[in-house]
Amino acid sequence: MKYKTENITLIMDDIRPNTWNPNKMDKATFEAEKESLMAYGMVSPIIVRKCLDEEGYEIIDGEHRYTIWYEMGNKEIPCVLVHGLSDKDAKKLTIILNETKGNPNKIELGKLLQDLKLDFGDDLKLGLPFSDDYMKDLMDFGEIDWDKYENQDKVIEDDDILRLHLTFKGEDIALIKDKLSDNAEEKIIDLLKA
């Protein structure tokens, strides 16, 4: 391992954001992050390094959580300190930590939201970065039995074979929902036959 890490709690006034963070957060996502921190606390420490040119620490990952935590009146924050992190590696690590978290499968996310809705009811939205319409779309997609189309050969006409595997991204869900509002499964098959 190139760099050693240490779990520590730091005084918030001793920490500063870095100057290169490309990760920007819209107001709705920022509010969802705030709701999450209020409900669950700081369950994911921020990543910091010692400042090279002055005393104190610099944020590598977690600037938005830091800002919210500070605004909530906290004086200390849990951190993972990366010892001896160079400028070039600090910048690269910021990108890595922002970009390598993966993207959820929208259908699986919809199923998970459906399941959680039973436990949380109307409180499910708290802390989640989804608009009401987008969350409804996700949950609607989670209700469709997509598995019956997965890796299944289906005769459409004569000897034509259809293999159907669908993955939709955020903005596509609204489009699909708009175009296929009722009985989406049959409409997809009909569209593919045309």
C-alpha positions as CSV (number, residue, x, y, z in Angstrom):
1,M,0.0,0.0,0.0
2,K,1.5,3.3,-1.1
3,Y,-0.2,5.5,1.5
4,K,-1.1,4.8,5.1
5,T,-4.5,5.8,6.5
6,E,-5.8,6.6,10.0
7,N,-9.3,7.1,11.3
8,I,-9.4,10.2,13.4
9,T,-11.8,12.9,14.6
10,L,-10.7,16.5,13.7
11,I,-11.8,19.9,14.7
12,M,-13.8,21.3,11.8
13,D,-12.1,24.7,11.9
14,D,-8.8,23.0,11.1
15,I,-10.1,21.6,7.8
16,R,-10.4,23.4,4.5
17,P,-11.9,22.3,1.1
18,N,-9.5,21.6,-1.7
19,T,-9.3,24.0,-4.7
20,W,-9.9,21.4,-7.5
21,N,-13.1,19.5,-6.5
22,P,-15.1,18.9,-9.7
23,N,-18.1,17.5,-7.9
24,K,-21.0,19.9,-7.8
25,M,-24.3,19.2,-6.1
26,D,-27.6,20.7,-7.0
27,K,-29.9,22.1,-4.3
28,A,-32.2,19.1,-4.1
29,T,-29.3,16.7,-3.7
30,F,-27.7,19.0,-1.1
31,E,-31.0,19.0,0.8
32,A,-31.2,15.2,0.6
33,E,-27.7,14.9,1.9
34,K,-28.6,17.2,4.8
35,E,-31.7,15.1,5.6
36,S,-29.5,12.0,5.5
37,L,-27.0,13.5,7.9
38,M,-29.7,14.6,10.3
39,A,-31.3,11.2,10.3
40,Y,-28.2,9.0,10.4
41,G,-25.3,11.1,11.4
42,M,-21.9,11.1,9.8
43,V,-21.7,7.4,8.9
44,S,-19.2,8.0,6.1
45,P,-16.1,9.9,7.3
46,I,-14.6,12.5,5.0
47,I,-11.2,11.9,3.5
48,V,-8.4,14.4,4.3
49,R,-4.7,15.0,4.1
50,K,-2.4,17.3,6.0
51,C,-1.9,20.6,4.2
52,L,1.5,20.8,2.6
53,D,1.9,24.5,2.7
54,E,0.3,25.4,6.1
55,E,-1.2,23.9,9.2
56,G,-4.4,22.0,9.1
57,Y,-6.1,19.5,6.8
58,E,-7.4,19.6,3.3
59,I,-10.5,17.7,2.1
60,I,-9.9,15.0,-0.6
61,D,-13.5,13.7,-0.6
62,G,-16.6,14.7,1.4
63,E,-16.7,18.5,0.9
64,H,-20.5,18.6,0.8
65,R,-20.9,16.4,3.9
66,Y,-18.3,18.7,5.6
67,T,-20.2,21.8,4.7
68,I,-23.6,20.4,5.9
69,W,-22.1,19.0,9.1
70,Y,-20.5,22.4,9.8
71,E,-23.8,24.2,9.1
72,M,-25.5,21.9,11.5
73,G,-23.3,23.3,14.3
74,N,-20.9,20.4,14.8
75,K,-17.4,21.2,16.0
76,E,-15.7,17.9,15.1
77,I,-16.0,15.5,12.3
78,P,-14.9,11.9,11.7
79,C,-12.2,11.6,9.0
80,V,-9.9,9.2,7.3
81,L,-6.4,10.8,7.2
82,V,-4.3,9.8,4.3
83,H,-0.7,10.3,5.3
84,G,1.8,11.9,2.9
85,L,-0.5,12.3,0.0
86,S,1.1,14.3,-2.8
87,D,-0.7,17.0,-4.8
88,K,-1.0,14.9,-7.9
89,D,-2.3,11.9,-6.0
90,A,-4.7,14.0,-4.0
91,K,-6.2,15.4,-7.1
92,K,-6.4,11.9,-8.8
93,L,-7.9,10.4,-5.6
94,T,-10.6,13.1,-5.6
95,I,-11.7,12.0,-9.1
96,I,-11.5,8.3,-8.2
97,L,-13.6,8.7,-5.1
98,N,-16.2,10.8,-7.0
99,E,-16.4,8.6,-10.1
100,T,-16.0,5.0,-9.0
101,K,-19.1,4.5,-6.9
102,G,-21.0,2.9,-9.7
103,N,-24.5,3.5,-11.1
104,P,-27.6,1.7,-9.8
105,N,-29.6,-0.6,-12.0
106,K,-32.8,1.4,-12.2
107,I,-35.1,-1.7,-12.1
108,E,-33.3,-3.1,-9.0
109,L,-33.4,0.3,-7.4
110,G,-37.1,0.5,-8.1
111,K,-37.6,-2.9,-6.5
112,L,-35.5,-1.9,-3.4
113,L,-37.5,1.3,-3.1
114,Q,-40.8,-0.7,-3.3
115,D,-39.5,-2.9,-0.5
116,L,-38.4,0.1,1.7
117,K,-41.7,1.9,1.1
118,L,-43.4,-0.8,3.2
119,D,-41.1,0.0,6.1
120,F,-40.8,3.7,5.8
121,G,-44.1,4.8,4.3
122,D,-44.1,8.6,3.5
123,D,-40.7,9.0,5.2
124,L,-38.9,7.0,2.5
125,K,-38.1,10.2,0.5
126,L,-36.2,11.8,3.4
127,G,-32.5,11.8,2.6
128,L,-33.0,10.5,-0.9
129,P,-32.0,12.7,-3.8
130,F,-35.0,12.0,-5.9
131,S,-38.0,14.2,-6.9
132,D,-41.4,12.7,-6.1
133,D,-42.1,12.0,-9.8
134,Y,-38.7,10.3,-10.4
135,M,-39.1,8.1,-7.3
136,K,-42.6,7.1,-8.4
137,D,-41.2,6.3,-11.9
138,L,-38.4,4.1,-10.3
139,M,-40.9,2.3,-8.1
140,D,-43.3,1.8,-11.0
141,F,-40.4,0.2,-13.0
142,G,-39.7,-2.0,-10.0
143,E,-43.2,-3.4,-10.1
144,I,-42.8,-4.7,-13.7
145,D,-41.8,-8.4,-13.9
146,W,-38.8,-7.8,-16.2
147,D,-37.4,-11.2,-15.3
148,K,-39.9,-12.9,-17.6
149,Y,-38.2,-11.1,-20.5
150,E,-34.6,-11.7,-19.4
151,N,-32.8,-14.4,-21.4
152,Q,-36.0,-15.6,-22.8
153,D,-36.7,-16.5,-26.4
154,K,-40.1,-15.4,-27.5
155,V,-41.7,-16.1,-30.9
156,I,-43.1,-12.9,-32.3
157,E,-44.0,-13.9,-35.8
158,D,-43.1,-17.0,-37.7
159,D,-39.5,-17.8,-36.9
160,D,-38.5,-14.4,-35.6
161,I,-36.9,-14.5,-32.2
162,L,-36.8,-11.7,-29.7
163,R,-34.3,-11.5,-26.9
164,L,-35.2,-8.6,-24.6
165,H,-33.0,-7.1,-22.0
166,L,-33.8,-3.5,-21.1
167,T,-31.8,-1.0,-19.0
168,F,-32.9,2.6,-18.8
169,K,-31.0,5.6,-17.4
170,G,-32.6,8.4,-15.3
171,E,-34.1,10.7,-18.0
172,D,-35.1,7.7,-20.1
173,I,-37.4,6.4,-17.4
174,A,-39.7,9.5,-17.7
175,L,-39.7,9.1,-21.5
176,I,-40.6,5.4,-21.3
177,K,-43.2,6.0,-18.7
178,D,-44.8,8.8,-20.7
179,K,-44.9,6.7,-23.9
180,L,-45.9,3.4,-22.2
181,S,-48.1,4.7,-19.4
182,D,-50.4,1.7,-19.2
183,N,-49.4,-1.9,-19.7
184,A,-45.8,-1.2,-20.5
185,E,-44.9,-4.8,-21.1
186,E,-47.3,-5.3,-24.0
187,K,-46.5,-2.0,-25.5
188,I,-42.8,-2.8,-25.6
189,I,-43.5,-6.0,-27.4
190,D,-45.9,-4.2,-29.8
191,L,-43.3,-1.6,-30.5
192,L,-40.6,-4.2,-31.2
193,K,-42.9,-6.0,-33.6
194,A,-43.6,-2.9,-35.7
